Amino acid sequence: MAGKANFTPEEWARVVASPMVAGMAITAADPSGLWGLLKETMSSGWALLEAKQEAGANPLAKAVADDITTSETRTAARDSVQAQFKGVQLAEFKGKAIEELRAVAALVDAKAPEDAAGFKAWLREVAQKVAEAGTEGGFLGFGGVAVSDAERATLAEISSALGTSATQA
């Protein structure tokens, strides 16, 4: 079972930050206003809580969800995200996030091969939940779509970066 001990502190911070990065890629693909942003942000938090509480969760996802509850890990993950995205313009943000997910996928493949496939599938699931959290288009939440074309395309890019299937969307 893979966990924090499989990674250097810097690597672990990137792994822990990866669910947030997946959510940020979706949000950057099609920003959906304040309420949509809040819903999308909360959905990645809920995905972490589910991984923590679900008995059959991927062991690496569970380790991430357990460890992010410590202030030291949250600070390291936040610092990692800030360092990765410092100075990145909104137009470049999605591409940078997908690039980071590709790097984390390779890192997990190398350092935690027994849990890698399940962890990457979980990250893809986090992105899917974020995409479905806010209604895109419409007015005041009416007449929009659950997952926009831009989000659907981003989900496909995330799937490709992670090496997972894009069965949902």
C-alpha positions as CSV (number, residue, x, y, z in Angstrom):
1,M,0.0,0.0,0.0
2,A,1.5,3.3,-1.1
3,G,1.5,6.4,1.0
4,K,3.5,9.4,2.1
5,A,6.6,7.3,2.8
6,N,6.9,6.4,-0.9
7,F,7.6,10.0,-1.9
8,T,9.9,12.8,-1.0
9,P,8.2,15.7,0.8
10,E,8.1,17.8,-2.4
11,E,6.7,14.9,-4.4
12,W,4.1,14.2,-1.7
13,A,3.0,17.8,-1.7
14,R,2.4,17.5,-5.5
15,V,0.4,14.3,-5.1
16,V,-1.7,15.8,-2.3
17,A,-2.4,18.9,-4.4
18,S,-3.4,16.9,-7.5
19,P,-7.1,16.7,-6.7
20,M,-7.1,20.5,-6.4
21,V,-5.2,20.8,-9.6
22,A,-7.7,18.6,-11.4
23,G,-10.5,20.8,-10.2
24,M,-8.7,23.9,-11.1
25,A,-8.2,22.6,-14.7
26,I,-12.0,22.2,-15.1
27,T,-12.8,25.5,-13.5
28,A,-10.3,27.3,-15.8
29,A,-11.7,25.6,-18.8
30,D,-15.1,27.3,-18.4
31,P,-15.4,29.7,-15.5
32,S,-19.0,29.7,-14.3
33,G,-19.3,32.7,-12.0
34,L,-19.2,32.9,-8.2
35,W,-21.8,30.3,-7.4
36,G,-20.4,27.9,-10.0
37,L,-16.9,28.5,-8.6
38,L,-18.0,27.8,-5.1
39,K,-19.8,24.6,-6.1
40,E,-16.9,23.3,-8.1
41,T,-14.4,24.1,-5.3
42,M,-16.6,22.4,-2.8
43,S,-17.0,19.3,-4.9
44,S,-13.3,18.5,-4.9
45,G,-13.4,18.9,-1.1
46,W,-16.3,16.4,-1.0
47,A,-14.3,14.0,-3.1
48,L,-11.5,14.0,-0.6
49,L,-14.0,13.5,2.3
50,E,-15.5,10.5,0.4
51,A,-12.1,9.0,-0.2
52,K,-11.3,9.4,3.5
53,Q,-14.5,7.7,4.7
54,E,-15.0,5.0,2.0
55,A,-13.7,1.7,3.1
56,G,-13.0,0.5,-0.5
57,A,-11.2,3.7,-1.6
58,N,-7.9,3.5,-3.4
59,P,-5.2,3.3,-0.7
60,L,-3.2,6.2,-2.2
61,A,-6.3,8.4,-2.5
62,K,-7.2,7.5,1.1
63,A,-3.7,8.4,2.2
64,V,-4.0,11.8,0.5
65,A,-7.4,12.4,2.0
66,D,-6.1,11.4,5.5
67,D,-2.9,13.5,5.3
68,I,-4.5,16.7,3.9
69,T,-6.1,17.1,7.3
70,T,-2.8,18.1,8.8
71,S,-1.8,21.7,8.6
72,E,1.7,20.8,7.6
73,T,0.5,18.9,4.6
74,R,-2.1,21.5,3.6
75,T,0.6,24.2,3.7
76,A,3.0,22.1,1.6
77,A,0.2,21.4,-0.9
78,R,-0.8,25.1,-1.1
79,D,2.9,26.1,-1.5
80,S,3.3,23.5,-4.2
81,V,0.3,24.8,-6.1
82,Q,1.4,28.4,-5.7
83,A,4.9,27.6,-7.0
84,Q,3.6,25.7,-10.0
85,F,1.2,28.4,-11.0
86,K,2.9,31.6,-10.0
87,G,2.7,34.1,-12.8
88,V,0.5,31.8,-15.0
89,Q,-2.1,33.8,-16.9
90,L,-5.7,32.5,-16.9
91,A,-5.5,31.6,-20.6
92,E,-2.5,29.3,-19.8
93,F,-3.8,27.9,-16.6
94,K,-5.7,24.9,-17.9
95,G,-2.7,23.7,-19.9
96,K,-0.4,24.1,-17.0
97,A,-2.8,22.2,-14.7
98,I,-3.0,19.3,-17.2
99,E,0.8,19.3,-17.6
100,E,1.0,19.0,-13.8
101,L,-1.5,16.2,-13.7
102,R,0.6,14.4,-16.4
103,A,3.7,14.8,-14.2
104,V,1.9,13.6,-11.1
105,A,0.6,10.5,-13.1
106,A,4.2,9.7,-14.1
107,L,5.4,10.2,-10.5
108,V,2.7,7.9,-9.1
109,D,3.4,5.3,-11.8
110,A,7.1,5.3,-10.7
111,K,6.7,5.5,-7.0
112,A,3.4,3.7,-6.3
113,P,2.8,1.4,-9.2
114,E,0.4,-0.9,-7.3
115,D,-1.9,1.9,-6.5
116,A,-1.3,4.2,-9.5
117,A,-4.2,3.1,-11.8
118,G,-6.8,3.4,-9.1
119,F,-5.4,6.8,-7.9
120,K,-5.4,8.2,-11.5
121,A,-8.9,6.9,-12.0
122,W,-9.9,8.7,-8.7
123,L,-8.3,12.0,-9.9
124,R,-10.3,11.7,-13.2
125,E,-13.4,11.1,-11.0
126,V,-12.6,14.2,-9.0
127,A,-12.4,16.2,-12.2
128,Q,-15.8,14.7,-13.4
129,K,-17.5,15.7,-10.1
130,V,-16.1,19.2,-10.4
131,A,-17.4,19.5,-14.0
132,E,-20.8,18.3,-12.9
133,A,-21.0,20.6,-9.8
134,G,-21.9,23.9,-11.5
135,T,-24.4,24.5,-14.3
136,E,-22.8,26.2,-17.3
137,G,-24.6,28.7,-19.4
138,G,-28.2,29.8,-18.8
139,F,-29.2,32.5,-16.5
140,L,-29.3,32.3,-12.7
141,G,-28.9,28.5,-12.9
142,F,-31.8,28.0,-15.4
143,G,-31.3,26.7,-18.9
144,G,-27.7,25.7,-18.5
145,V,-26.0,22.4,-19.0
146,A,-24.3,20.2,-16.4
147,V,-21.1,19.8,-18.3
148,S,-20.1,22.3,-21.0
149,D,-18.3,21.5,-24.2
150,A,-15.2,23.1,-22.8
151,E,-15.4,21.1,-19.7
152,R,-16.0,17.9,-21.7
153,A,-12.9,18.6,-23.8
154,T,-10.9,19.3,-20.6
155,L,-12.0,16.0,-19.1
156,A,-10.8,14.2,-22.2
157,E,-7.4,16.1,-21.9
158,I,-7.2,15.1,-18.2
159,S,-8.0,11.5,-19.1
160,S,-5.2,11.5,-21.7
161,A,-2.8,13.1,-19.2
162,L,-3.6,10.5,-16.6
163,G,-3.8,7.6,-18.9
164,T,-7.3,6.8,-17.9
165,S,-10.5,6.2,-19.9
166,A,-12.9,8.9,-20.5
167,T,-16.0,6.8,-20.1
168,Q,-18.1,9.6,-18.4
169,A,-18.8,13.1,-19.5
